Amino acid sequence: MAALHSDHRRYHGFAMTTLDEEDRREYYRIEDRIALEISPLSAAEALEPELLQDDSPLFNLLSELHLSDFESQHLLRQLSDKDRILAAFLRAQNKRLDLLSAVVAQSLIGEIGQPQRVIISEGGIEFAQPQQIAPGTRVKLKMVLMPRAHGLLLRGKVTHCDPRPEGGFEVGTEFIDMTDAQRQLLARYILQRQQQQRRQQLELEDPAS
């Protein structure tokens, strides 16, 4: 089945209803713009415990690059206490990898589509799209998180799909079977984006500060 691309042209703020009320309070939720592609999980993909693999070698490379970088961060922090020169060199290499991943991401955005508006948390994601997806459907969520171009390929389950007055559907999904590294990478991204959005809001409210 062809991938289902969510529609980012016609929707204005919505409340995230992906998780039940008690669970939602445990997560930070942000409104964001990301490149997103949704497709149904095959029966084999739904049962396999391993990380999902995409048809695009570039996307798999981008995803593995950021996960391995994230997993090595605690080692880099420990190294900083013992060998600052080596740690500084490795940080410089990380910046080069960030630039490389940004180039790869620009190529992928041509395949996935331009960044679109979503509400995202550690627990799930909500978006608008033209096609209806039945609640309970298990899907594959292919995401490029901006601006550092984190590539994530996650399993999800549709929790609701509601028609919108202006057309299309509001779709909520919860992430399932995430690894600890994926969850922590997503949590760090959300926290950094939240801090960035707060700084931008403060600058708009008080440009002189």
HELIX and SHEET records of a PDB file:
HELIX    1   1 GLU A   21  ARG A   24  1                                   4    
HELIX    2   2 ALA A   43  LEU A   47  1                                   5    
HELIX    3   3 PRO A   57  LYS A   82  1                                  26    
HELIX    4   4 ARG A   84  ILE A  112  1                                  29    
HELIX    5   5 ASP A  180  GLU A  205  1                                  26    
SHEET    1   A 7 ILE A  30  PRO A  40  0                                        
SHEET    2   A 7 GLN A 116  ILE A 120 -1                                        
SHEET    3   A 7 GLY A 124  GLN A 129 -1                                        
SHEET    4   A 7 PHE A 169  ILE A 176 -1                                        
SHEET    5   A 7 HIS A 150  PRO A 163 -1                                        
SHEET    6   A 7 ARG A 138  LEU A 145 -1                                        
SHEET    7   A 7 ILE A  30  PRO A  40 -1                                        
END                                                                             
